[in-house]
Amino acid sequence: MKTLLQNIRPEIQDGIFLKDPESSTLGKRIVKEGVLLIDEIGFEAFTFKKLGERIQTNESSVYRYFENKHKFLLYISSWYWSWMECRLVFETANLVNVNDQLVKAVLLVTEDTADDLSSDYIDESVLKRIIISDFTKTFLTKEVDDENREGFFKIYKRVIYRITEIIKEVSPAYSFPESLASNIVEGAMHQHFLKQHFKTITSCNESVSPADFYINMVNNLLIKSI
């Protein structure tokens, strides 16, 4: 699977970037170091000026690839969800039992993420931390409906659609497959955040992961719905 993933380019909607970062060494450096810088100082403090200083290039060079830092966050978020969709497809493809497919899908979107060595310039474990802390900032904006119409969130939604379809196969009688799938994906990020920052209002800790919680919840919900 690693070989297959290595040959797949992330699918990013036109309009998120001005120039494809995948098309040049500088573009890949901008993405790689931008991810690391956001992880170090936070998205609020992140600027293209600071990123330019980090990679020893003019701030204007970064602006040739991205209109603003909101679009940069949209880009790296889309990169993450594209990578996650590939994993969902490849890691569930050979599972015949739909229950096994569902458990694997839930595990993939809720577990802690390790760096995938098949991608040579983005550390997915670092990117996952940014997704946990900052992904909601991509759509909690006044422009969300316009950006949704432009397709900026289609890869994220496609991940949810894939899980929805597995839920429907596992339990056709269950009435809320879309809500459950979106809750798993979005809720897992929130549980990871609570585990890190508000430990007293989550059951997740060093021995209980968000993956444990969501696999337990899905099994109980779908068993009761059959």
Phi, psi and omega in degrees: 000324181299321179296318179296315180296328181295332183267002181258126176275141178298141180267108182244133183295136173303141181105338177283323178241158175271320175227134184297115179299334180290349187274354184210159176296319179297317180301318179293324177294320178301314180293311182301307184286332176296319177298314180295321181291317177299319179297325182282316189246351181093153183293325181298321182275348183289132174222159177292333176296315179294322178294319178299318178296323182294320183260008175057053174219164179292146176305324181298333179294324178291321180293343175289340180260324184224138181294322182198177185286338173298316178294326177295318178295321175299320181295308184291332175292316177297322177300315181298312183291330175294317177297318180294320178298318177300317179296317178301315182295309187288324186274350175253350188299323185264006179268115184284319183283126183292332175296319177295322178299317181293314179300317179296317180297314179297317179300316183298317185273353182245342186284165169296146184252131173263159177297131178269109186291351179286342174257127194269352184227358176237130175271107185295332179293323176289316180299323178299322178298322178291319178301317180299316187271334192231353185301321181298339179291344179286334184238351175275064183223165176292337185268007189302319183292319177296316182291328176294318178297329179281355176089015184292341182246013188293327180289317175302314181293327180294325175300316179293319178300319181297317178292322177303315182295324177293319178301318180297324178289320180294316184217086180301336182278348182290132191273348189230050186297320180294317180295321179294315181297315180291327177294321178299310184292310183286318182295325179297320178297320180294319179295322175298320179295314179298320180301326182276325193239328181235069191294338184278353181242025171219150176275352179282138181205202182294334182253345178240118183263161171304327177299317178302315182297312185286326175295319176298316182296315181297314180300316181292318180295314186283329175295320181290335184275347182284000000 
